[in-house]
């Protein structure tokens, strides 16, 4: 009953086959190889326009290096207070950005709100031109949000319009971008550059890859320093072709959407199955592959004792539980967990 994270799932057979096939050949080094050369053309098909694409190994590197191309060391990035870059990356954006700052703001559902963003930007517009102040230079949006909500194209565009009105570049953290695409039914283009996104971190690791992310520039001018930043950060993998083939295998036949569609469907079935379970309060309908519920501490402990794995955090007198599905989540996983969830905590102690 593994629901702690989609990072804990394995690797899809197609990606493993692509790695194995590449392992039987010689190839160029440091991204000067056939697979890496194909990435821009393939991603251009996905996003319906020319793009610059740079594979890296981790999402932290993708986010941090992308933001470093959008913000000076003396500048600041506006983001949600619960965003991954603000909470879970150990200061990596500041480190790789040479000292740039993050300016976290609030928003319901761990999502930014265009009206609230506009009010904040207008309130500080004058003071941020002062040489003694840190100028706001970029906006980072996470889709899916940290609470599993998806931004629609209209919501993304409203945020990007507000940012551009104040001269900010726009970045998208797309660790679970495939789940957002499937959840909204929008095209990758509509959720990114058509809505005003300049650069994004494209996640594949959470969606069935071994270790593969990509930084995608829709504004090519912002990519000018990326190659040296990537090298300096230790992210120019000598055998980069093994990262690139993972991305190509994920994109082939829209497999990245097929795996995300399965994960989203399992999350929906999980949420539906938890309806009516004793002591379980649903926090929201899942837009992607994450389900959030509130339970009392004894219920959380009973689930763990039965073998369920998940992350939980205190929320008043209850526990907020996050349950994450993946391409590897099966109907059996769901039925086993739901059987546990529908038992009273006292039943497991009898």
PyMOL commands that set and color helices and strands:
alter all, ss='L'
color gray80, all
select helices_A, chain A and resi 6-8+13-23+34-47+59-68+84-87+92-96+108-110+114-124+127-129+153-165+177-184+193-195+205-207+220-223+226-232+241-274+297-305+331-341+345-349
alter helices_A, ss='H'
color red, helices_A
select strands_A, chain A and resi 52-56+75-80+101-105+135-142+169-174+199-203+213-217+281-282+290-296+311-315+318-324
alter strands_A, ss='S'
color yellow, strands_A
deselect
rebuild
show_as cartoon
